Amino acid sequence: MDENRRKAVNYLLTGDQQGSPGTRIAGEILGRVAARDSGRLTGRVVVAGLVILGVAGLAFVAYRLLMLDLILTLVGESD
């Protein structure tokens, strides 16, 4: 993926040109999948994007549930 394009994608996703490590990894994966198919948007690119979004979504939900459990445990112990 072109460096300017990567910086633009990172800026759109995170507001930072360098991007977070997760954003850089996701961009690199999507860039390599797209480069393999000559830059065309094929089913592989769409599936790779959906898998990345699914993993990010599951990680977000797991984090929120962990924080909720921690908060409820702390509230329960204080009573």
Backbone as a chain_set.jsonl record, in Angstrom:
{"seq": "MDENRRKAVNYLLTGDQQGSPGTRIAGEILGRVAARDSGRLTGRVVVAGLVILGVAGLAFVAYRLLMLDLILTLVGESD", "coords": {"N": [[0.853, -1.168, 0.0], [0.564, 2.205, -0.797], [2.494, 4.751, 0.79], [1.431, 7.353, 1.263], [-1.274, 6.846, 0.898], [-1.716, 5.054, 2.979], [-1.257, 6.731, 5.186], [-3.395, 8.487, 4.822], [-5.607, 6.771, 5.169], [-5.175, 5.934, 7.815], [-5.455, 8.419, 9.071], [-8.13, 8.997, 8.556], [-9.379, 6.904, 9.954], [-8.43, 7.074, 12.612], [-7.678, 9.681, 13.204], [-5.045, 10.198, 13.365], [-1.995, 10.378, 11.684], [-0.022, 8.4, 11.775], [-1.304, 6.28, 12.991], [-2.769, 3.702, 15.075], [-1.25, 0.684, 16.437], [-2.97, -1.491, 15.849], [-4.5, -0.451, 13.743], [-2.525, -0.068, 11.828], [-1.752, -2.723, 11.358], [-4.158, -3.839, 10.383], [-4.48, -2.278, 8.085], [-2.21, -3.045, 6.656], [-2.728, -5.779, 6.206], [-5.086, -5.635, 4.634], [-4.025, -4.178, 2.514], [-2.109, -5.938, 1.444], [-3.734, -8.072, 0.645], [-5.289, -6.773, -1.279], [-3.264, -5.995, -3.07], [-2.438, -8.426, -4.064], [-4.47, -9.098, -5.764], [-4.239, -7.303, -7.846], [-5.112, -4.796, -7.015], [-7.857, -4.697, -7.263], [-11.231, -4.652, -6.065], [-12.174, -7.41, -4.727], [-13.857, -10.473, -3.828], [-12.206, -11.621, -1.9], [-10.94, -9.432, -0.711], [-13.118, -8.14, 0.433], [-13.993, -10.128, 2.213], [-11.706, -10.305, 3.857], [-11.748, -7.739, 5.0], [-14.188, -7.881, 6.394], [-13.618, -9.917, 8.22], [-11.597, -8.711, 9.75], [-13.067, -6.569, 10.829], [-14.933, -8.064, 12.29], [-13.315, -9.391, 14.204], [-12.308, -7.159, 15.549], [-14.709, -6.143, 16.542], [-15.547, -8.231, 18.257], [-13.444, -8.163, 20.111], [-13.875, -5.643, 21.21], [-16.411, -5.979, 22.419], [-15.781, -7.988, 24.27], [-13.952, -6.615, 25.893], [-15.626, -4.61, 26.945], [-17.464, -6.183, 28.404], [-15.724, -7.31, 30.283], [-14.912, -5.017, 31.698], [-17.407, -4.215, 32.715], [-17.979, -6.399, 34.386], [-15.883, -6.111, 36.215], [-16.546, -3.624, 37.393], [-19.068, -4.215, 38.537], [-18.283, -6.169, 40.341], [-16.644, -4.693, 42.084], [-18.537, -2.865, 43.078], [-20.271, -4.653, 44.36], [-18.621, -5.66, 46.387], [-18.266, -3.454, 47.983], [-20.582, -3.087, 49.376]], "CA": [[0.0, 0.0, 0.0], [1.324, 3.432, -0.893], [2.659, 5.403, 2.096], [0.461, 8.45, 1.384], [-2.598, 6.244, 1.045], [-1.767, 4.503, 4.333], [-1.417, 7.854, 6.11], [-4.756, 9.003, 4.672], [-6.521, 5.815, 5.788], [-4.977, 6.038, 9.259], [-6.011, 9.685, 9.534], [-9.592, 8.884, 8.525], [-9.837, 5.961, 10.962], [-8.037, 7.384, 13.986], [-7.312, 11.072, 13.392], [-3.591, 10.244, 13.518], [-1.402, 9.901, 10.436], [0.721, 7.163, 11.987], [-2.268, 5.233, 13.323], [-2.457, 2.797, 16.175], [-0.705, -0.577, 15.922], [-4.036, -2.288, 15.246], [-4.859, 0.15, 12.461], [-1.44, -0.353, 10.879], [-1.812, -4.151, 11.0], [-5.328, -4.033, 9.525], [-4.17, -1.663, 6.788], [-1.217, -3.883, 5.969], [-3.409, -6.994, 5.736], [-5.952, -5.283, 3.504], [-3.166, -3.769, 1.404], [-1.506, -7.124, 0.813], [-4.788, -8.823, -0.056], [-5.643, -6.007, -2.471], [-2.145, -6.02, -4.0], [-2.383, -9.737, -4.694], [-5.478, -9.123, -6.822], [-4.002, -6.133, -8.698], [-5.812, -3.624, -6.514], [-9.304, -4.751, -7.484], [-12.047, -5.017, -4.907], [-12.722, -8.739, -4.995], [-14.458, -11.127, -2.676], [-11.189, -11.837, -0.87], [-10.736, -8.165, -0.001], [-14.316, -7.919, 1.241], [-13.958, -11.095, 3.318], [-10.636, -9.898, 4.77], [-12.257, -6.591, 5.739], [-15.224, -8.325, 7.327], [-12.968, -10.674, 9.298], [-10.937, -7.732, 10.612], [-14.117, -5.878, 11.584], [-15.506, -9.018, 13.244], [-12.376, -9.586, 15.307], [-12.299, -5.911, 16.319], [-15.986, -6.073, 17.256], [-15.509, -9.188, 19.371], [-12.517, -7.655, 21.126], [-14.538, -4.52, 21.875], [-17.459, -6.519, 23.292], [-15.121, -8.677, 25.383], [-13.411, -5.585, 26.778], [-16.739, -3.968, 27.66], [-17.977, -7.135, 29.385], [-14.738, -7.414, 31.347], [-15.014, -3.806, 32.51], [-18.683, -4.269, 33.428], [-17.806, -7.374, 35.464], [-15.007, -5.499, 37.22], [-17.307, -2.594, 38.089], [-20.073, -4.852, 39.361], [-17.587, -6.829, 41.451], [-16.224, -3.659, 43.032], [-19.745, -2.347, 43.737], [-20.766, -5.706, 45.245], [-17.74, -5.789, 47.538], [-18.338, -2.27, 48.83], [-21.804, -3.134, 50.181]], "C": [[0.898, 1.23, 0.0], [1.353, 4.159, 0.453], [1.664, 6.546, 2.293], [-0.95, 7.923, 1.581], [-2.769, 5.687, 2.451], [-1.965, 5.62, 5.356], [-2.83, 8.421, 6.028], [-5.77, 8.078, 5.336], [-6.405, 5.882, 7.305], [-5.594, 7.316, 9.808], [-7.536, 9.627, 9.561], [-10.099, 7.987, 9.652], [-9.571, 6.436, 12.385], [-7.752, 8.856, 14.241], [-5.815, 11.258, 13.549], [-2.974, 9.673, 12.247], [-0.636, 8.6, 10.61], [-0.209, 6.008, 12.308], [-1.82, 4.387, 14.491], [-1.86, 1.509, 15.599], [-1.768, -1.456, 15.254], [-4.448, -1.767, 13.886], [-3.79, -0.138, 11.417], [-1.472, -1.803, 10.43], [-2.983, -4.406, 10.058], [-5.083, -3.448, 8.143], [-3.195, -2.484, 5.981], [-1.859, -5.151, 5.421], [-4.268, -6.692, 4.525], [-5.128, -4.863, 2.293], [-2.556, -4.949, 0.683], [-2.537, -7.957, 0.062], [-5.171, -8.109, -1.342], [-4.527, -6.048, -3.511], [-2.052, -7.355, -4.729], [-3.362, -9.817, -5.869], [-5.415, -7.882, -7.701], [-4.824, -4.925, -8.289], [-7.308, -3.629, -6.726], [-10.024, -5.152, -6.208], [-12.742, -6.337, -5.234], [-13.341, -9.295, -3.726], [-13.468, -11.35, -1.554], [-10.952, -10.575, -0.042], [-11.913, -7.893, 0.922], [-14.32, -8.856, 2.446], [-12.875, -10.72, 4.32], [-11.083, -8.704, 5.61], [-13.292, -6.983, 6.769], [-14.631, -9.113, 8.495], [-12.288, -9.718, 10.275], [-11.967, -6.988, 11.448], [-14.75, -6.797, 12.627], [-14.612, -9.233, 14.453], [-12.325, -8.329, 16.18], [-13.583, -5.767, 17.128], [-16.026, -7.016, 18.447], [-14.572, -8.721, 20.478], [-13.151, -6.506, 21.897], [-15.597, -5.023, 22.854], [-16.837, -7.23, 24.494], [-14.547, -7.677, 26.376], [-14.521, -4.939, 27.596], [-17.313, -4.906, 28.722], [-17.017, -7.299, 30.554], [-14.802, -6.203, 32.272], [-16.31, -3.779, 33.323], [-18.599, -5.242, 34.6], [-16.937, -6.802, 36.581], [-15.767, -4.455, 38.038], [-18.341, -3.215, 39.02], [-19.444, -5.588, 40.549], [-17.174, -5.816, 42.517], [-17.414, -3.072, 43.779], [-20.291, -3.368, 44.724], [-19.925, -5.866, 46.488], [-17.857, -4.593, 48.489], [-19.59, -2.273, 49.709], [-21.681, -4.01, 51.391]], "O": [[1.888, 1.276, 0.729], [0.353, 4.18, 1.172], [1.109, 6.694, 3.382], [-1.731, 8.492, 2.344], [-3.834, 5.825, 3.052], [-2.754, 5.472, 6.289], [-3.405, 8.797, 7.049], [-6.695, 8.55, 5.996], [-7.417, 5.887, 8.007], [-6.19, 7.306, 10.885], [-8.163, 10.147, 10.484], [-11.139, 8.273, 10.245], [-10.398, 6.223, 13.271], [-7.597, 9.25, 15.397], [-5.358, 12.364, 13.837], [-3.38, 8.608, 11.783], [-0.599, 7.778, 9.694], [0.07, 4.868, 11.934], [-0.642, 4.361, 14.849], [-1.957, 1.272, 14.395], [-1.509, -2.086, 14.228], [-4.717, -2.548, 12.974], [-4.104, -0.419, 10.26], [-1.246, -2.092, 9.255], [-2.834, -5.103, 9.054], [-5.443, -4.06, 7.138], [-3.332, -2.607, 4.764], [-1.568, -5.557, 4.296], [-4.202, -7.391, 3.514], [-5.501, -5.165, 1.16], [-2.49, -4.967, -0.546], [-2.259, -8.482, -1.017], [-5.359, -8.747, -2.378], [-4.805, -6.127, -4.708], [-1.633, -7.405, -5.885], [-3.11, -10.519, -6.848], [-6.435, -7.456, -8.243], [-5.194, -4.113, -9.138], [-7.973, -2.648, -6.396], [-9.492, -5.893, -5.381], [-13.761, -6.368, -5.923], [-13.337, -8.645, -2.68], [-13.833, -11.281, -0.381], [-10.785, -10.642, 1.176], [-11.729, -7.464, 2.061], [-14.613, -8.435, 3.565], [-13.106, -10.808, 5.526], [-10.821, -8.666, 6.813], [-13.281, -6.479, 7.892], [-15.093, -8.988, 9.629], [-12.391, -9.893, 11.489], [-11.768, -6.795, 12.647], [-15.069, -6.353, 13.73], [-15.086, -9.256, 15.589], [-12.3, -8.424, 17.407], [-13.549, -5.317, 18.274], [-16.488, -6.642, 19.524], [-14.885, -8.873, 21.659], [-12.98, -6.408, 23.112], [-15.674, -4.549, 23.987], [-17.322, -7.085, 25.617], [-14.652, -7.882, 27.586], [-14.373, -4.743, 28.803], [-17.617, -4.464, 29.83], [-17.453, -7.414, 31.7], [-14.751, -6.35, 33.494], [-16.31, -3.369, 34.484], [-19.092, -4.946, 35.688], [-17.232, -6.992, 37.761], [-15.635, -4.418, 39.261], [-18.478, -2.789, 40.167], [-20.019, -5.62, 41.637], [-17.338, -6.062, 43.712], [-17.323, -2.807, 44.977], [-20.73, -2.998, 45.813], [-20.46, -6.18, 47.552], [-17.573, -4.723, 49.68], [-19.65, -1.533, 50.691], [-22.635, -4.141, 52.158]]}, "num_chains": 1, "name": "protein.A"}
